[in-house]
Amino acid sequence: MQIQSAFSMSGAVLAVRGSVVDVRFEGGVPPIRTLLRSGASSEIAIEVMAHLDAHRVRCIALTPTQGLARGMPVTDTGAPLQAPVGPGILSRMFDVFGQAIDRQAPPEVSWRSVHRAPPALAQRSTRSEVFETGIKMIDVLMPLERGGKAGLFGGAGVGKTVLLTEMIHNMVGQHAGVSIFCGIGERCREGEELYRDMKAAGVLDNMVMVFGQMNEPPGARFRVGHAALTMAEYFRDDTHRDVLLLVDNIFRFIQAGMEISGMLGQMPSRLGYQPTMGTELSQLEERIANTDRGAITSIQAVYVPADDFTDPAAVHTFSHLSASIVLSRKRASEGLYPAIDPLQSSSRMATPGVVGERHYALAQAIRRTLAQYADLKDIIAMLGLEQLSVADRKVVARARRLERFLTQPFFTTEQFSGLKGRLVSLADALDGCERILNDEFADVPERSLYMIGAIDEARRKTVPAPETATAP
């Protein structure tokens, strides 16, 4: 499928060490990042990573190297790894090589190198606009930026993929542009489930999926993000459409780079990460940008090893984001879903000049109330709620009601929870929080505010019997 050069060269395999392949060329060596092919039917793809001398190159295999042996011929394709672009890629699912993996006929496409420079500063747009998700907690406390980058941070099993899938469900229907889902090193079943769900929802026509799953070699996982970005840039620059780029999981991109760095024998940096981690991440992230022709809005799941937010992978990723949504294992254990920690999460859009004075003041009041409640928890645990002053007890009541109101049943979890999903507008979410802060719902039981949409549902909600109660 890759474009062959008229000046392609032939070489021979010198050594194979896992995914690292050394190749010898007699006439001259191909440039760095050139794609080479080997194997009985050219099925083994290899990318040039380093020049060892005038005749030898060190490469990383993008496919498994079973069957590769010393002395086997290697063909230089004369071009780097390429991604398919064009209207034909819509509603399709691809691997890192641009091959359709949805059991349908290959689409009619043109090809473009996955290695591209970020847009020049003069082409970038500087306007700030909020991107609504329909999720109360996010829209009120950490609004996303249209054309910005948002990160979902959390350890294993706290709900990053569920939250990302819910955002796709909520946004794809109302998002007029193109959505591109990039799966980097995640579970294979998630890709299949997402494809089925999007098809059932009827939103696949404006969506492209690209996968480099966890069972694939590190070379493929490392390049699949670049392939997805190349497709996103086509829709932004050539068709002038807004693009929603969803990445699950950006940590696996860093992890694949770490594996490649180790196999190439580079000196490891802190905690075993590659010394070039910052550069590699920047080369990917800086291509996600607003221009005068269109915008790429990116939402990225970020796995945090051992829930340690000082891990270099998390720290480097933080620096590129306009909004950080931090998921908390403690909140997940309390049944408060989405399990977002409102005090650790932040957004640069949460300023009076962007969201407006009322929204900003409400968000600050909510954070202040929740922070006061967090400070009072130790006293309550030791002495009990009765020992608090009347004012502090009111703060606790407001905070607990806010916590429960900011939970939300998801469309993507209906089959597990039995609760119908809710899409809540920003106006309804702000109205509910304001009325709770004004003590309008002081007489309503806390559990009536749990897992509802708009605030008026709390009055109508039937309190379940104790044995079937869903409130924490």
N, C-alpha and C positions, 0 to 999 in steps of 0.2 A: 504493500500500500504506500510505502514511502517513495519519494521522488528520487530516481536514479540520476546521478551525474554522468555526463559523457566522459568525464576524466576520472572515473572511479578506478581505484587501485586494488590489488589483491595482496594479501599477506598470509601468514601462517601462525597458528596458535603456538606460543612458546611454553606457557605454563597456565594451569588452572588451579586456583586456591579458593574454593567456595565460589563466591560471586566475583572475585577478582580474576581477571584474565589478562595475561601479557601477550601481545601480538607483535610479530616482526614484519616490517615492510622493507623490501630491498631498495625500491626507487626513492622513497621519501615518505614521511609520516603524515597522516591526515591531521587537520586542526583539532584542537580541544573541542569537545562536545559533539564531534561527528558521530553519527550512528553507523555501526558496523554490523554485518550479518554473517552468521556461520551456521553449520549444521547441514544435514542431508538435504533439507528443503528450505534453507535460510530461515529456519524458525527461531534461532537463538539470536536475540538482539543485544548488542554490546555498545556502550557509550564510552568514548575516549575521555579519560580524566586527567592523564599526565603523560608528558614525553620523558622517557627515561634516557634516551640518547638519540642519535641521528636515525636510528632504524627501529627502535623499540618504543611501544606505547603501553601504558597501563590503563586498563578499562574496567568498568563495572557492568555486569550483566543485568539487563532489565527483565530477563526471563530466566527460568531455571536452567542450570548448566549441565543437567544430566545428558550424557552422550557426547559431550565435548571432550576432545582429546588432543594431546600435543601433535602438531604437524597438520591438523585439519585446516583447510583453506578458509580465509576470512575475506569478505568482500566489503570494500568501502562504499557506502551508499552515496557519498559526496554531499550529504546534507545532515543537519541535526535532526533530532526527534521532531516530528511534526504532528499537529493536531488538526482535525477536520473543522472547517468553518463553512457557514452558509445556511440558508433557510432549511435545508434538508436535515440538519441535526436536531431540530425541534421534535419533542416527544420521543426521543430515542435515548438509549443507554449505551455508553461506550467504556472501553478500557483505556489504559494509558497510551496505547498505540492508535487510538481512533477507530478500533474495530468494534462494530455493533455487537453487543452481548445480550440483546433482547430477543434473539431467535427470529429476527426479521431480516429482510433483504438489505444488503449494504446501501446506504443512502447516497444520493448524488451530492458530492461536496467538493470543495477546493481545500488545499492544504496550506498550513502556515506554521513556521517554526515556533516552538514553545518558548524559545529564549528571546524575550523582547525587552526593550528598555522602558522604564516608567514614563508617563507623559511629562513633557517639559513643564516647568513652573509657570510659564506664560500661558499654557493651555488650561491650567487648573481653575476650577470654579471655587469661589469663597463664600457662597451663600449658605446660610444655616437654616435647615428646615427639619421639623420633627417627623419621624416615621412611626405612625401608630401601629401597634401590634394586636390590640384587642385584649391584652393581658393586663389586668388592673395594676399589679405590683410594678411592672416594667413601665407602663405609660405614665404612672403618677410619680414614682420615685427616681427612675433612671431612664428617661426617655431616650430613644435611639435617634440617631442622625441619619437623614436621607443622604446617601452617598458617603456615609461614615463606616467605621469598623467597630463592631461590638463583639465582646468575648463572653462566653458562658464558662465560668471557671468552676471546677469541682472535682472531687476525687471520684473513685469508681462507684457507680451505683447510686448517685444522688439525683439523677434525672436530667443530665445534659441533653442526651439524645431525645428524650420525651419532650423537653421544652423546645428544642430545635424543630422537631416534627410538628409540634403544635403551632409554632410560628409559621412554618410552611403552609399548614392548613389554613390559618387565618389570613395570611398575606397573599397567597397565590390567587385566591378568588378576587381580592380587591386590588391586586397589584397589576397595573396595566402593561408592565414591561415583561421581560423574560426572566425566568428563575433557573439558576444552574446549581445543582447539588453536587458537591464534590466529596466523595467518601475516601478518606485517607487512612488506611490501616485499621479500619473498623470491621465488625463482624459481617460475614457474607449475608446472613439471613436478614440483617437490617436493610440492606440494599434491595433485596427481593420484596420485603414487606412494604418498603417505602414506594417502590414502583407500583405494587398492587393497590396501595391506598390512594396514590395520586391518580391512578387510572380510574378507580371507583369514584373518586371525587370529581372526575371530569376536568381536571386542570392540567393534564399531561401535555396538551397542545402547545403550551407556552413554557415548557420545562425541558431541560436537558440534564441527564445524570452521567457523571463520570466516576468510575470506581477504581481504586487500587487497594484491594482488601488485604487484611492482615496475613493471609496465606501466600501473598505474592512477595518476590524478592525485594530487598530494600531499595534497589535502583528504581523499580516501578513505583513504589510508594513515595519516593522522593520527587519524582517527576510528574505525578498525576495532578498535583496542585497547579503546576505551570501549564499543563494541558487545559485544565478547566478555566484558568485565567485567560488563556489565549482565546477560547470560545467567548468568554465574557467581553473581552476587548473588541472582538468582531462586532457584537451586537451594539456596544457602546459607540464605537468609532465609525463603523460602516453603515449601520442602520439607524443610528442616533436614538436608541431606545435605552430606557433605564433598566439596569440589571440587578437582580437580587441574587447574590452569591452566598450559598450556605456551605460551610466547611465543617466536616465532622471526621477527623479531629486534628487540629493544627499541631498538637503535641506529637502526634504520630509522624508528622513531617519532620519535626526536629529529631525524633527518635531514629527515623530512617537515615537522616544525615549523620547521626552519631554512629550508626552501624557502618555506613560507608567510610566514614573517617577512620574508624578503628581498623577496618579491613585494609585500608590503604596505608596503614602504619603511621598516621599522624599522631603527634603528641597530644594526649587528652588534656582538656581544660578542667575546671572545677566540677566535681562529682562525675567525672568521666565524659562530660559533654565535649563535642568537637570544638576546636579553637576557632572555627569559622562560623559558629552558630549565629551570632549577631548579623553577620554579612548575609548568610543564606536566608535568614528570616526576612531581613530588610528587602532583599531582591524580590521576594514574593509579595510582601505586604505593600511595598511602595507602588506596585502596579495597580493596586486597588485604589482608585481615585475618582473624584468628580472632575469632569472637564466641561468645556463650553459646548460639547456635543451630546453628552449624556453622563450618567452616574452609575457607578457600581457600588451598591450598598452590600456590605458583607457582615454576616453573622457567623461567628466561629465558635465551635465548642473547644474548650481547652482542658484537657485532663491535667490535674494537679497531683503529682506523685506524692503519696502518703499525706495528702491534704496540707502540704508544706508550701505556703505561698511565697517563701523566700527561695524556692528552687529556681535555678537560673532560667529554665524554660519558661516558667510563669512570669518571672521578672522581665525577661526580654519581650515577651508577648504583650504584657501590660503597656509597654512604652508606645505601642503602635495603635492603641485603641481609643476611640472617642467615648465608649461606654463599657464598663466592666460589671457584669452580672455574676455575683459570687453565690454559689450554691452551698448550703450548710447541711452537714450530716445531722446536726442536732435538730434542726427544724424538720428534716425529713423523718427523724425518729419520733417527733411529736405529731406527725400527720399533717403538718402545715405545708400543703403543696399549692403552687410551686415553691420548692424549698429554698427560696432566695433569701439571703441575709441582707436586710435593708440597710443596715449600718455599715457593712463592708462594701456594698455595691455603690457605684457612682457613675455619673455621666456629665460630660462637659456641656451638654445641652440644658442642664437644669439651672439656668440663670434667668433673671427677670427679663432680660432683653430678648430671649428666644421663646420661652414658654409663657411669658406674661407674669404680671405681679401676683395675681390670685393663685395661680398654679404654684409659683415659687414659694409663696408664703405658706400655702397648705402643705407642700412637701417638707418644708423646714419644720413646721409644727408637728407633722407625723414623725419625723426623725427624732425630734426633741422628746416627744412623748414616749417613743419606743426606747430611746436611750435612758430616760429616767426610770422606766420599768426595768430595764436590764440592771441598773444600779441598785434597785430596790429588791431584786430577787434574792440576794444573800440574806437580807434582813428578814424577808418573808420566810425563807427556809429555816432560819434559826428561831425567830420569835413568833412567827405567824402573822397573818394579815391584820388581825385585830389590834396589833401594837402600832400600826402606822397611823399617822395623822389623817384627818378627814380629807385634806387636800391630796395627800399621797394615795389614799385609797381610790379617789376619783381618777387619778392618773393611771393607776393599775387597771381600773375598770375600762377606761378609754383604750389603753394599750392592748388589752386582751381582746376587746371587740375589734379594734383595727387589725390585729393579727389575723383574726378569723375572717373578717370581711375581705382581706387581701388574698385569701385563698380562692381558688377558682377551679371548677370542674372542667377538664379538658375534653375536646372532641376525640383526641387520639387515645384516650384511656376509657372511653365509654364502656367498651366490652369488658374491662376489668373492674371498674368501680361501680357500674350500674347507674352512674349519675350522668344526666344529659349535659353535654358540653355547653359552655356559655361564651359568647363574644360580647365584651363590655366596652362601650365607647368611653373615650376619655372624659367627656362631660358627665356621664353617669358615675364613673369611678371617683371623680373629684367631688361630686355632689354627695356621694355616700360617705366619703372620708370627712367632709366638712360637717355633715350632720352628726356623725359619731363624736367628733371633737366638740361639738356644741351640746353634747349630752342628750340629744333627741332620742337615743336608743338605750338610755340608761335602764329603762324598765324591761327591755327585751333580753331574754336569756342569751348568753354568749353563743350557745350552739346553734341558735337560729340564724346567726350570721355566717356560719361555717359552710363553705362550698356553695355559695350562691352567686348570682350574677349582679344585677343592680340591687341597690339597698332596699327597695320596696318589697323585694321577695322575702325579706326577713319577717315582715308583719304577716305575710300570707303563709309562711312555712309552717307545716305541722311538725311539732316536736315529736320525734320517734320515741318508741318505748325504750327503756334502758337497755334491754338485751340486744336491740338492733341499732342502737345509737351509732351514728357515724362521727359525731363530734369528739375531739380528743378530750 
